Amino acid sequence: MATDSKKLTSTKKLSLLMTVVHKEKADYFLDLIESNNVNLQITLIGNGTTKSQIFTDEVGTKAVILSIVSDDNLDKILKVLEEKFLSLREGKGVSWAIPLSSVMGVTFFNFLSNNRESVI
């Protein structure tokens, strides 16, 4: 009896999209990213690195948005973010993506990739 050593792989790839914006604009960018088929986002608050912000009493001036994005939507989301960074007042920001090499569990993967029909 021959053993088949094929690995199971998905046709959908996922990436971690990291977006840094002014804290006041975080809700706007969260909604913007979510409107492009993104199920999971987390927001962290932080400070910038300019000298004027190092010794402030303010909790944080920047929002770091972590989003799980399927790669077939990634270019579209990055394009929309770029347009908003250039056109919004106080809407400056930076965004980049890190490919995810694996996700544990089929149900969790289906949730992250916004495959609603397969999520139990």
FENLINLIN-V429936 format. One record per backbone hydrogen bond with DSSP energy under -0.5 kcal/mol. NH is the residue of the N-H (numbers start at 0). CO is the residue of the C=O. If there is no record, write none. Layout:
NH/CO ; NH/CO
This chain:
4/2 ; 8/6 ; 14/68 ; 15/97 ; 16/14 ; 16/66 ; 17/15 ; 17/95 ; 18/64 ; 19/93 ; 20/18 ; 20/62 ; 21/91 ; 22/60 ; 24/21 ; 25/22 ; 28/24 ; 29/25 ; 30/26 ; 31/27 ; 32/28 ; 33/29 ; 34/30 ; 35/32 ; 36/33 ; 37/33 ; 38/36 ; 40/38 ; 41/65 ; 43/63 ; 45/61 ; 52/49 ; 53/49 ; 53/50 ; 54/50 ; 55/52 ; 60/45 ; 61/45 ; 62/20 ; 63/43 ; 64/18 ; 64/62 ; 65/41 ; 65/63 ; 66/16 ; 66/64 ; 67/39 ; 68/14 ; 68/66 ; 70/12 ; 72/69 ; 73/69 ; 74/70 ; 76/72 ; 77/73 ; 78/74 ; 79/75 ; 80/76 ; 81/77 ; 82/78 ; 83/79 ; 84/80 ; 85/81 ; 86/82 ; 87/83 ; 90/87 ; 93/19 ; 95/17 ; 97/15 ; 99/13 ; 104/102 ; 108/104 ; 109/105 ; 110/106 ; 111/107 ; 112/108 ; 113/110 ; 114/109 ; 115/113 ; 117/114 ; 118/114
